[in-house]
Amino acid sequence: MHAEEIKAALRMKGMTQARLADQLGVARATVSMVISGASHSARIQQAVADVLELSQNEIWPERVRIRRTQEQIDRDRAMARDVA
């Protein structure tokens, strides 16, 4: 979604960037920068997604990162220890 679409969707849900920032305890500019793509914050992105009742991937498909599960991390660490 384009930043303006995200802002409009937030307003349609009765949420402003300022109110969201206050709820999260961050600067209003920080929320704006995350929405526009100038900055990244998983916590703010998730808060926006929660308000919009969409997934982060639906809002910011270009930002999706594949994260390893704890099981994968533990397995990779064990393999690294075995090699060392």
BELCOR-V272482 format. One record per backbone hydrogen bond with DSSP energy under -0.5 kcal/mol. CO is the residue of the C=O (numbers start at 1). NH is the residue of the N-H. Records with the same first field share a line. If there is no record, write none. Layout:
CO = NH ; NH
This chain:
2 = 5 ; 6
3 = 7
4 = 8
5 = 9
6 = 10
7 = 11
8 = 12
9 = 13
10 = 13 ; 15
11 = 14
16 = 20
17 = 21
18 = 22
19 = 23
20 = 24
21 = 25 ; 26
27 = 30 ; 31
28 = 32
29 = 33
30 = 34
31 = 35
32 = 36
33 = 37 ; 38 ; 39
41 = 45
42 = 46
43 = 47
44 = 48
45 = 49
46 = 50
47 = 51
48 = 52
49 = 53 ; 54
55 = 59
56 = 60
60 = 63
61 = 64
65 = 67
69 = 73
70 = 74
71 = 75
72 = 76
73 = 77
74 = 78
75 = 79
76 = 80
77 = 81
78 = 82
79 = 83
80 = 84
